[in-house]
Amino acid sequence: MFDSVTATMMVLVVFVSFLVHLYSMDYMNGDPHIIRFLGYLSLFTFFMLMLITSGTFVQLFLGWEGVGLSSYLLINF
């Protein structure tokens, strides 16, 4: 069961992620490594949603560390 704050944050994260994916696909058109970049971006979105919907501290920690890992991968790209 999600409360209203969780549902609002999920909608916001999915919407912004959708816009970033669209912009990235157009901006990186022709880049041979676009699939890897979009994979990292999708991984970031997944961990962000995991962070938002976590119900235990273990899930919260894994979501937080996943966001950090995927941010590191995106920055190094």
Biopython code that builds the backbone (N, CA, C, O; Angstrom):
import numpy as np
from Bio.PDB.StructureBuilder import StructureBuilder

atoms = [
    (1, "MET", "N", (0.840, -1.177, 0.000)),
    (1, "MET", "CA", (0.000, 0.000, 0.000)),
    (1, "MET", "C", (0.889, 1.245, 0.000)),
    (1, "MET", "O", (1.807, 1.367, 0.812)),
    (2, "PHE", "N", (0.608, 2.152, -0.908)),
    (2, "PHE", "CA", (1.360, 3.397, -1.007)),
    (2, "PHE", "C", (0.525, 4.534, -0.455)),
    (2, "PHE", "O", (-0.694, 4.570, -0.623)),
    (3, "ASP", "N", (1.193, 5.451, 0.201)),
    (3, "ASP", "CA", (0.490, 6.655, 0.628)),
    (3, "ASP", "C", (0.543, 7.690, -0.491)),
    (3, "ASP", "O", (1.124, 7.440, -1.548)),
    (4, "SER", "N", (-0.051, 8.825, -0.262)),
    (4, "SER", "CA", (-0.151, 9.825, -1.323)),
    (4, "SER", "C", (1.206, 10.447, -1.665)),
    (4, "SER", "O", (1.445, 10.804, -2.819)),
    (5, "VAL", "N", (2.087, 10.578, -0.687)),
    (5, "VAL", "CA", (3.417, 11.140, -0.946)),
    (5, "VAL", "C", (4.222, 10.198, -1.833)),
    (5, "VAL", "O", (4.888, 10.642, -2.769)),
    (6, "THR", "N", (4.164, 8.896, -1.543)),
    (6, "THR", "CA", (4.879, 7.905, -2.346)),
    (6, "THR", "C", (4.345, 7.882, -3.770)),
    (6, "THR", "O", (5.124, 7.844, -4.722)),
    (7, "ALA", "N", (3.046, 7.902, -3.924)),
    (7, "ALA", "CA", (2.451, 7.887, -5.261)),
    (7, "ALA", "C", (2.815, 9.147, -6.041)),
    (7, "ALA", "O", (3.101, 9.076, -7.236)),
    (8, "THR", "N", (2.807, 10.288, -5.379)),
    (8, "THR", "CA", (3.169, 11.540, -6.041)),
    (8, "THR", "C", (4.626, 11.521, -6.479)),
    (8, "THR", "O", (4.947, 11.924, -7.597)),
    (9, "MET", "N", (5.505, 11.055, -5.605)),
    (9, "MET", "CA", (6.927, 10.994, -5.950)),
    (9, "MET", "C", (7.186, 9.994, -7.073)),
    (9, "MET", "O", (8.048, 10.233, -7.919)),
    (10, "MET", "N", (6.457, 8.879, -7.098)),
    (10, "MET", "CA", (6.623, 7.908, -8.174)),
    (10, "MET", "C", (6.210, 8.505, -9.514)),
    (10, "MET", "O", (6.907, 8.330, -10.514)),
    (11, "VAL", "N", (5.088, 9.204, -9.540)),
    (11, "VAL", "CA", (4.635, 9.843, -10.771)),
    (11, "VAL", "C", (5.654, 10.877, -11.232)),
    (11, "VAL", "O", (5.966, 10.954, -12.421)),
    (12, "LEU", "N", (6.172, 11.669, -10.306)),
    (12, "LEU", "CA", (7.158, 12.685, -10.640)),
    (12, "LEU", "C", (8.445, 12.064, -11.188)),
    (12, "LEU", "O", (8.978, 12.534, -12.193)),
    (13, "VAL", "N", (8.947, 11.015, -10.539)),
    (13, "VAL", "CA", (10.180, 10.368, -10.984)),
    (13, "VAL", "C", (9.997, 9.725, -12.351)),
    (13, "VAL", "O", (10.868, 9.852, -13.211)),
    (14, "VAL", "N", (8.892, 9.045, -12.563)),
    (14, "VAL", "CA", (8.655, 8.392, -13.855)),
    (14, "VAL", "C", (8.500, 9.432, -14.961)),
    (14, "VAL", "O", (9.015, 9.237, -16.062)),
    (15, "PHE", "N", (7.806, 10.523, -14.691)),
    (15, "PHE", "CA", (7.619, 11.571, -15.700)),
    (15, "PHE", "C", (8.946, 12.240, -16.066)),
    (15, "PHE", "O", (9.251, 12.402, -17.248)),
    (16, "VAL", "N", (9.729, 12.626, -15.070)),
    (16, "VAL", "CA", (11.021, 13.261, -15.347)),
    (16, "VAL", "C", (11.954, 12.286, -16.047)),
    (16, "VAL", "O", (12.683, 12.671, -16.960)),
    (17, "SER", "N", (11.938, 11.031, -15.628)),
    (17, "SER", "CA", (12.770, 10.021, -16.275)),
    (17, "SER", "C", (12.369, 9.816, -17.731)),
    (17, "SER", "O", (13.225, 9.637, -18.597)),
    (18, "PHE", "N", (11.083, 9.842, -17.995)),
    (18, "PHE", "CA", (10.601, 9.725, -19.372)),
    (18, "PHE", "C", (11.113, 10.885, -20.225)),
    (18, "PHE", "O", (11.569, 10.681, -21.350)),
    (19, "LEU", "N", (11.037, 12.091, -19.690)),
    (19, "LEU", "CA", (11.522, 13.258, -20.424)),
    (19, "LEU", "C", (13.035, 13.185, -20.658)),
    (19, "LEU", "O", (13.514, 13.528, -21.739)),
    (20, "VAL", "N", (13.781, 12.740, -19.651)),
    (20, "VAL", "CA", (15.235, 12.613, -19.793)),
    (20, "VAL", "C", (15.576, 11.542, -20.816)),
    (20, "VAL", "O", (16.502, 11.719, -21.608)),
    (21, "HIS", "N", (14.845, 10.435, -20.813)),
    (21, "HIS", "CA", (15.079, 9.385, -21.814)),
    (21, "HIS", "C", (14.816, 9.918, -23.231)),
    (21, "HIS", "O", (15.606, 9.676, -24.143)),
    (22, "LEU", "N", (13.719, 10.635, -23.406)),
    (22, "LEU", "CA", (13.415, 11.194, -24.729)),
    (22, "LEU", "C", (14.501, 12.164, -25.187)),
    (22, "LEU", "O", (14.963, 12.094, -26.325)),
    (23, "TYR", "N", (14.902, 13.060, -24.304)),
    (23, "TYR", "CA", (15.928, 14.030, -24.655)),
    (23, "TYR", "C", (17.248, 13.328, -24.967)),
    (23, "TYR", "O", (17.937, 13.692, -25.920)),
    (24, "SER", "N", (17.598, 12.331, -24.172)),
    (24, "SER", "CA", (18.863, 11.626, -24.364)),
    (24, "SER", "C", (18.884, 10.868, -25.683)),
    (24, "SER", "O", (19.910, 10.835, -26.362)),
    (25, "MET", "N", (17.765, 10.261, -26.051)),
    (25, "MET", "CA", (17.726, 9.526, -27.320)),
    (25, "MET", "C", (17.917, 10.468, -28.497)),
    (25, "MET", "O", (18.576, 10.112, -29.475)),
    (26, "ASP", "N", (17.346, 11.671, -28.415)),
    (26, "ASP", "CA", (17.520, 12.624, -29.500)),
    (26, "ASP", "C", (18.916, 13.233, -29.480)),
    (26, "ASP", "O", (19.533, 13.393, -30.533)),
    (27, "TYR", "N", (19.424, 13.575, -28.296)),
    (27, "TYR", "CA", (20.721, 14.225, -28.171)),
    (27, "TYR", "C", (21.862, 13.293, -28.578)),
    (27, "TYR", "O", (22.826, 13.726, -29.210)),
    (28, "MET", "N", (21.752, 12.024, -28.219)),
    (28, "MET", "CA", (22.831, 11.071, -28.487)),
    (28, "MET", "C", (22.593, 10.261, -29.755)),
    (28, "MET", "O", (23.195, 9.202, -29.937)),
    (29, "ASN", "N", (21.737, 10.741, -30.616)),
    (29, "ASN", "CA", (21.459, 10.045, -31.862)),
    (29, "ASN", "C", (22.762, 9.884, -32.658)),
    (29, "ASN", "O", (23.450, 10.867, -32.934)),
    (30, "GLY", "N", (23.085, 8.667, -33.015)),
    (30, "GLY", "CA", (24.305, 8.390, -33.759)),
    (30, "GLY", "C", (25.462, 7.939, -32.889)),
    (30, "GLY", "O", (26.475, 7.485, -33.422)),
    (31, "ASP", "N", (25.356, 8.044, -31.578)),
    (31, "ASP", "CA", (26.418, 7.573, -30.689)),
    (31, "ASP", "C", (26.385, 6.045, -30.660)),
    (31, "ASP", "O", (25.320, 5.462, -30.453)),
    (32, "PRO", "N", (27.520, 5.388, -30.861)),
    (32, "PRO", "CA", (27.509, 3.922, -30.896)),
    (32, "PRO", "C", (27.236, 3.273, -29.536)),
    (32, "PRO", "O", (26.918, 2.085, -29.481)),
    (33, "HIS", "N", (27.353, 4.022, -28.450)),
    (33, "HIS", "CA", (27.166, 3.445, -27.115)),
    (33, "HIS", "C", (25.885, 3.937, -26.445)),
    (33, "HIS", "O", (25.805, 3.982, -25.218)),
    (34, "ILE", "N", (24.894, 4.302, -27.235)),
    (34, "ILE", "CA", (23.646, 4.833, -26.671)),
    (34, "ILE", "C", (22.896, 3.764, -25.868)),
    (34, "ILE", "O", (22.220, 4.089, -24.892)),
    (35, "ILE", "N", (23.009, 2.500, -26.267)),
    (35, "ILE", "CA", (22.312, 1.423, -25.558)),
    (35, "ILE", "C", (22.843, 1.307, -24.129)),
    (35, "ILE", "O", (22.066, 1.149, -23.188)),
    (36, "ARG", "N", (24.162, 1.385, -23.967)),
    (36, "ARG", "CA", (24.759, 1.306, -22.634)),
    (36, "ARG", "C", (24.332, 2.502, -21.788)),
    (36, "ARG", "O", (24.015, 2.346, -20.609)),
    (37, "PHE", "N", (24.322, 3.697, -22.384)),
    (37, "PHE", "CA", (23.906, 4.893, -21.657)),
    (37, "PHE", "C", (22.455, 4.790, -21.210)),
    (37, "PHE", "O", (22.136, 5.107, -20.064)),
    (38, "LEU", "N", (21.578, 4.354, -22.097)),
    (38, "LEU", "CA", (20.165, 4.226, -21.730)),
    (38, "LEU", "C", (19.971, 3.126, -20.684)),
    (38, "LEU", "O", (19.065, 3.210, -19.855)),
    (39, "GLY", "N", (20.814, 2.102, -20.721)),
    (39, "GLY", "CA", (20.770, 1.079, -19.676)),
    (39, "GLY", "C", (21.130, 1.649, -18.322)),
    (39, "GLY", "O", (20.473, 1.350, -17.325)),
    (40, "TYR", "N", (22.179, 2.477, -18.277)),
    (40, "TYR", "CA", (22.554, 3.135, -17.029)),
    (40, "TYR", "C", (21.443, 4.072, -16.549)),
    (40, "TYR", "O", (21.161, 4.150, -15.354)),
    (41, "LEU", "N", (20.828, 4.768, -17.475)),
    (41, "LEU", "CA", (19.748, 5.689, -17.124)),
    (41, "LEU", "C", (18.529, 4.930, -16.585)),
    (41, "LEU", "O", (17.889, 5.370, -15.630)),
    (42, "SER", "N", (18.220, 3.805, -17.198)),
    (42, "SER", "CA", (17.114, 2.977, -16.716)),
    (42, "SER", "C", (17.434, 2.370, -15.356)),
    (42, "SER", "O", (16.553, 2.250, -14.505)),
    (43, "LEU", "N", (18.690, 1.988, -15.151)),
    (43, "LEU", "CA", (19.112, 1.467, -13.855)),
    (43, "LEU", "C", (18.953, 2.537, -12.777)),
    (43, "LEU", "O", (18.517, 2.240, -11.664)),
    (44, "PHE", "N", (19.307, 3.780, -13.105)),
    (44, "PHE", "CA", (19.126, 4.882, -12.162)),
    (44, "PHE", "C", (17.654, 5.048, -11.807)),
    (44, "PHE", "O", (17.308, 5.225, -10.639)),
    (45, "THR", "N", (16.790, 4.992, -12.816)),
    (45, "THR", "CA", (15.350, 5.131, -12.568)),
    (45, "THR", "C", (14.835, 4.000, -11.691)),
    (45, "THR", "O", (14.044, 4.232, -10.776)),
    (46, "PHE", "N", (15.280, 2.772, -11.967)),
    (46, "PHE", "CA", (14.863, 1.628, -11.166)),
    (46, "PHE", "C", (15.251, 1.803, -9.703)),
    (46, "PHE", "O", (14.429, 1.600, -8.810)),
    (47, "PHE", "N", (16.506, 2.180, -9.460)),
    (47, "PHE", "CA", (16.949, 2.336, -8.075)),
    (47, "PHE", "C", (16.279, 3.528, -7.396)),
    (47, "PHE", "O", (16.053, 3.499, -6.186)),
    (48, "MET", "N", (15.961, 4.566, -8.151)),
    (48, "MET", "CA", (15.247, 5.694, -7.573)),
    (48, "MET", "C", (13.841, 5.263, -7.140)),
    (48, "MET", "O", (13.374, 5.643, -6.066)),
    (49, "LEU", "N", (13.175, 4.471, -7.976)),
    (49, "LEU", "CA", (11.850, 3.964, -7.596)),
    (49, "LEU", "C", (11.948, 2.998, -6.423)),
    (49, "LEU", "O", (11.063, 2.959, -5.568)),
    (50, "MET", "N", (13.026, 2.221, -6.384)),
    (50, "MET", "CA", (13.233, 1.317, -5.251)),
    (50, "MET", "C", (13.442, 2.116, -3.969)),
    (50, "MET", "O", (12.950, 1.738, -2.906)),
    (51, "LEU", "N", (14.169, 3.215, -4.074)),
    (51, "LEU", "CA", (14.403, 4.080, -2.921)),
    (51, "LEU", "C", (13.098, 4.701, -2.421)),
    (51, "LEU", "O", (12.871, 4.802, -1.215)),
    (52, "ILE", "N", (12.254, 5.110, -3.350)),
    (52, "ILE", "CA", (10.988, 5.750, -2.969)),
    (52, "ILE", "C", (10.029, 4.760, -2.320)),
    (52, "ILE", "O", (9.338, 5.103, -1.360)),
    (53, "THR", "N", (9.983, 3.535, -2.838)),
    (53, "THR", "CA", (8.980, 2.576, -2.371)),
    (53, "THR", "C", (9.489, 1.627, -1.293)),
    (53, "THR", "O", (8.795, 0.675, -0.937)),
    (54, "SER", "N", (10.677, 1.866, -0.771)),
    (54, "SER", "CA", (11.242, 0.944, 0.210)),
    (54, "SER", "C", (10.414, 0.940, 1.493)),
    (54, "SER", "O", (9.925, 1.971, 1.953)),
    (55, "GLY", "N", (10.279, -0.258, 2.048)),
    (55, "GLY", "CA", (9.519, -0.405, 3.275)),
    (55, "GLY", "C", (10.389, -0.761, 4.463)),
    (55, "GLY", "O", (9.950, -0.669, 5.609)),
    (56, "THR", "N", (11.626, -1.168, 4.193)),
    (56, "THR", "CA", (12.551, -1.525, 5.261)),
    (56, "THR", "C", (13.857, -0.761, 5.068)),
    (56, "THR", "O", (14.116, -0.192, 4.008)),
    (57, "PHE", "N", (14.659, -0.763, 6.107)),
    (57, "PHE", "CA", (15.943, -0.068, 6.014)),
    (57, "PHE", "C", (16.891, -0.755, 5.044)),
    (57, "PHE", "O", (17.727, -0.094, 4.428)),
    (58, "VAL", "N", (16.774, -2.068, 4.897)),
    (58, "VAL", "CA", (17.634, -2.795, 3.954)),
    (58, "VAL", "C", (17.306, -2.367, 2.526)),
    (58, "VAL", "O", (18.215, -2.097, 1.740)),
    (59, "GLN", "N", (16.033, -2.303, 2.184)),
    (59, "GLN", "CA", (15.642, -1.847, 0.854)),
    (59, "GLN", "C", (16.047, -0.386, 0.639)),
    (59, "GLN", "O", (16.494, -0.018, -0.447)),
    (60, "LEU", "N", (15.894, 0.427, 1.653)),
    (60, "LEU", "CA", (16.292, 1.829, 1.560)),
    (60, "LEU", "C", (17.792, 1.942, 1.293)),
    (60, "LEU", "O", (18.225, 2.736, 0.458)),
    (61, "PHE", "N", (18.580, 1.139, 2.012)),
    (61, "PHE", "CA", (20.026, 1.154, 1.828)),
    (61, "PHE", "C", (20.402, 0.682, 0.422)),
    (61, "PHE", "O", (21.245, 1.298, -0.231)),
    (62, "LEU", "N", (19.784, -0.406, -0.046)),
    (62, "LEU", "CA", (20.089, -0.913, -1.386)),
    (62, "LEU", "C", (19.680, 0.091, -2.466)),
    (62, "LEU", "O", (20.397, 0.260, -3.453)),
    (63, "GLY", "N", (18.551, 0.746, -2.292)),
    (63, "GLY", "CA", (18.131, 1.768, -3.240)),
    (63, "GLY", "C", (19.085, 2.953, -3.245)),
    (63, "GLY", "O", (19.430, 3.477, -4.305)),
    (64, "TRP", "N", (19.509, 3.374, -2.060)),
    (64, "TRP", "CA", (20.428, 4.504, -1.957)),
    (64, "TRP", "C", (21.775, 4.177, -2.598)),
    (64, "TRP", "O", (22.331, 4.990, -3.336)),
    (65, "GLU", "N", (22.295, 2.985, -2.314)),
    (65, "GLU", "CA", (23.570, 2.567, -2.897)),
    (65, "GLU", "C", (23.445, 2.363, -4.405)),
    (65, "GLU", "O", (24.384, 2.646, -5.149)),
    (66, "GLY", "N", (22.293, 1.875, -4.858)),
    (66, "GLY", "CA", (22.073, 1.713, -6.300)),
    (66, "GLY", "C", (22.022, 3.041, -7.025)),
    (66, "GLY", "O", (22.541, 3.165, -8.135)),
    (67, "VAL", "N", (21.401, 4.038, -6.409)),
    (67, "VAL", "CA", (21.380, 5.374, -7.003)),
    (67, "VAL", "C", (22.799, 5.927, -7.086)),
    (67, "VAL", "O", (23.171, 6.552, -8.079)),
    (68, "GLY", "N", (23.579, 5.698, -6.053)),
    (68, "GLY", "CA", (24.971, 6.150, -6.060)),
    (68, "GLY", "C", (25.792, 5.441, -7.122)),
    (68, "GLY", "O", (26.585, 6.081, -7.813)),
    (69, "LEU", "N", (25.621, 4.142, -7.267)),
    (69, "LEU", "CA", (26.351, 3.375, -8.270)),
    (69, "LEU", "C", (25.969, 3.806, -9.671)),
    (69, "LEU", "O", (26.842, 4.020, -10.512)),
    (70, "SER", "N", (24.687, 3.935, -9.933)),
    (70, "SER", "CA", (24.265, 4.321, -11.277)),
    (70, "SER", "C", (24.645, 5.776, -11.584)),
    (70, "SER", "O", (24.909, 6.106, -12.740)),
    (71, "SER", "N", (24.678, 6.645, -10.575)),
    (71, "SER", "CA", (25.156, 8.013, -10.783)),
    (71, "SER", "C", (26.634, 7.994, -11.162)),
    (71, "SER", "O", (27.061, 8.733, -12.049)),
    (72, "TYR", "N", (27.401, 7.160, -10.499)),
    (72, "TYR", "CA", (28.822, 7.019, -10.808)),
    (72, "TYR", "C", (29.011, 6.529, -12.237)),
    (72, "TYR", "O", (29.862, 7.042, -12.964)),
    (73, "LEU", "N", (28.221, 5.537, -12.643)),
    (73, "LEU", "CA", (28.322, 5.023, -14.009)),
    (73, "LEU", "C", (27.934, 6.081, -15.041)),
    (73, "LEU", "O", (28.578, 6.196, -16.083)),
    (74, "LEU", "N", (26.891, 6.849, -14.758)),
    (74, "LEU", "CA", (26.472, 7.898, -15.687)),
    (74, "LEU", "C", (27.497, 9.016, -15.781)),
    (74, "LEU", "O", (27.749, 9.534, -16.869)),
    (75, "ILE", "N", (28.086, 9.392, -14.662)),
    (75, "ILE", "CA", (29.095, 10.445, -14.687)),
    (75, "ILE", "C", (30.328, 9.991, -15.464)),
    (75, "ILE", "O", (30.905, 10.766, -16.226)),
    (76, "ASN", "N", (30.729, 8.740, -15.272)),
    (76, "ASN", "CA", (31.908, 8.226, -15.977)),
    (76, "ASN", "C", (31.646, 7.969, -17.452)),
    (76, "ASN", "O", (32.591, 7.831, -18.227)),
    (77, "PHE", "N", (30.387, 7.903, -17.854)),
    (77, "PHE", "CA", (30.091, 7.673, -19.266)),
    (77, "PHE", "C", (30.554, 8.857, -20.081)),
    (77, "PHE", "O", (30.398, 8.865, -21.302)),
]
sb = StructureBuilder()
sb.init_structure("model")
sb.init_model(0)
sb.init_chain("A")
sb.init_seg("    ")
for serial, (resi, resn, name, xyz) in enumerate(atoms, 1):
    if name == "N":
        sb.init_residue(resn, " ", resi, " ")
    sb.init_atom(name, np.array(xyz, "f"), 0.0, 1.0, " ", f" {name:<3s}", serial, name[0])
structure = sb.get_structure()
